[in-house]
Amino acid sequence: MTTLDIAADGAPSISGGPALAQERRLVTAIPGPRSQELLDRKAAAVAKGVGHTAPIAAVAAGGGVVLDADGNSLIDLGSGIAVTSVGNAHPKVVEAVQRQAAQFTHTCFMVSPYEGYVAVAEALNRLTPGDFEKKSALFNSGAEAVENAVKIARKFTKRQAVVAFDHAYHGRTNLTMALTAKSMPYKSGFGPFASEVYRAPMSYPYRDGLTGPDAAAKAISVIEKQVGADNLAAVIIEPIQGEGGFIVPAAGFLPAIADWCAANGVVLISDEVQSGFARTGAMFASEHFGFTPDLVTTAKGIAGGLPLAAVTGRADIMDAAHAGGLGGTYGGNPIACAAALASIDAFETEGFVERAAELGALMLSRLGALQAEDPRVGDVRGLGAMIAIELVDPATQAPDAALAGAVARRCIAEGVIVLTCGTYGNVLRFLPPLSIGDALLNEGLDVVAAALAAEVSA
């Protein structure tokens, strides 16, 4: 396996794609006048419900930076929410997209099949956890993949109930809103939601103090009492929760849930939309925890920025749906499939899995030192390049959402894109592109530390 070409300053060699200087550069305040012009147009033309985090007009991105219309270069610690893991405009992705677009842009796989879709399915069947026979189906978004995984599980088991967990996020469609735990901004005012969805307590070591087996026993007790195994089609869980706060379950929690599902004929769905494709220092996060799901949902990092999602899993479960029961006009679009094959090639041959682990070690070291100095950093957690800090009142450990929001806004004003998350809104999450260099990441973390320190007297 080849590895990323890392220079002495820790910056990966970037060939092709946008030739962007890998630096933080502020030539105007954020937003600058050209960005503000676009934001004004957005306010007039785009529905208010579509928000944004960074008040900029992006014009180019690559490596570890995003360039705006005013010439500002911002360090990217968000990757478009874990999407551009191989880096924006990765040359293999660009070439594959250009080649496919020149051949054909759409036939609808359900009308006229093409090789790209089949090749992506073959790759997913090979890469996802489990040594059993697998099959895949392709869709457009993570939420659509989750909806279809539930459909498949219900068809296979001939049961209706589905269990999700506290702090879960699974999407914004009607069923996935029901599965999602957090009300604002995802669910408030949008009900009624899909029925036969139940919630169990999640292992949250920082806040519950339970061992993995004890947390699993608590969750299983709730499931058995409030749902009943005989009624349950599926349990869906994120191996590391994303929007819920990058919560890493205690050791033993996920295997115990998996064992209970297997013993009771319940389909276990692993939602790897945010944690999949090298993000955690393994190709899939479930590999870290010693369990094998029946179905895996993927999206985000799968196609280098193009919209694509999938459900992959045990062939007998995947084949439960009747012909015509799965699909969608754009599902497995040929251009997105070409991008996915190029991205998967990059993940497998350019050392991105190993690079994620290196980035994680760097972030955990820097953020752990910050925690030792500042009691408002209640917890540092995550795996690979999926790391977070939870900000709290140091006296009570109560979540401090105001502090998290203020730090994120200050970072963006200083040229570093940082995202918040968490049920309580008090978590800063770090999802850098795996193509970012050490020097740029360290500079971004310097800005985060300075922003947190600046909020002491705010």
Secondary structure, 3 states (H helix, E strand, C coil): CCCCCECCCCCECCCCCCCCCCCCECCCCCCCHHHHHHHHHHHHHCCCCCCCCCCCCEEEEECCEEEECCCCEEEECCHHHHCCCCCCCCHHHHHHHHHHHHHCCCCCCCCCCCHHHHHHHHHHHHHCCCCCCEEEEEECCHHHHHHHHHHHHHHHHCCCEEEEECCCCCCCCHHHHHHCCCCCCCCCCCCCCCCCEEEECCCCHHHHCCCHHHHHHHHHHHHHHHCCHHHEEEEEECCCCCCCCCCCCCCCHHHHHHHHHHHCCCEEEEECCCCCCCCCCCCCHHHHCCCCCCEEEECHHHHCCCCCEEEEEEHHHHCCCCCCCCCCCCCCCHHHHHHHHHHHHHHHHCCHHHHHHHHHHHHHHHHHHHHHHCCCEEEEEEECCEEEEEEECCCCCCECHHHHHHHHHHHHHCCEECEEECCCCCEEEECCCCCCCHHHHHHHHHHHHHHHHHCCCC
